[in-house]
């Protein structure tokens, strides 16, 4: 695994973790209507970005492996 691929996996993990935390904050009763909208929108975008980045990192890793 190259350094670039490892960095992609690490960034995907951070984005996914932040996105999941934001989505879990929706369960709090202290969130305002504006926060619910923002947490939902940004959380879903971060989780989606993490999924796409993992797919890209996995493909990059597979392309660098010799058959």
N, C-alpha and C positions, 0 to 999 in steps of 0.2 A: 504494500500500500504506500502510495506516495504521500508526501507531506500535504500537498494540495487536497487530496482525497480525505485525509484525516481531518484537515481543517474544515472541509465541507460537512463532514459528519458532526464535528464539534459544534459548528454554528447551527446546524439543524437541531441538535439536541437543546441548545440554549433557546432558540426560537420556539421550539415545541414546548419546552418547560414554561416559558413566560406566557405563551398562549393558553396553556392549560390552567395556569394559575389565574389568569384573567377570567377565564370562563368559570372557574370554581368560585371566584369572588362574586359571581352573580347570585349565589345562594344566600349571601349575607343580606340581612333585613335592613341594613343601614345604607344600602346603595340607593342613590337618587335615580330618577328616570333618565337623566342625562348620562350618568355613569353606566347604567345598564346598557344603553345604546352604544356607548363608546367601548365598553368592555367586550360586548358581544361582537361588534364589528372588528375591532383590533384583534381580539382573541382568535376569532375564526381565520382572519388573514394570516396571523402568525403560525397557527397550526397548519394551515394550507401551505404556507411557504416552507415550513419544515418538512412536510411530506414530499413536496416537489424537490427540495434540495437533497433529501435522502435518496430519492430515485436517481437524481443526477449523479450523486456521489457513488452510488452502487454501480451505475453504468460505467462511470469513469474507472472505477476500481476493476471491473470486469474486463474493460478494454486494455488495461495495463498488465493483466495477468497473461502470461504466455501459455498457449494451449498445450 
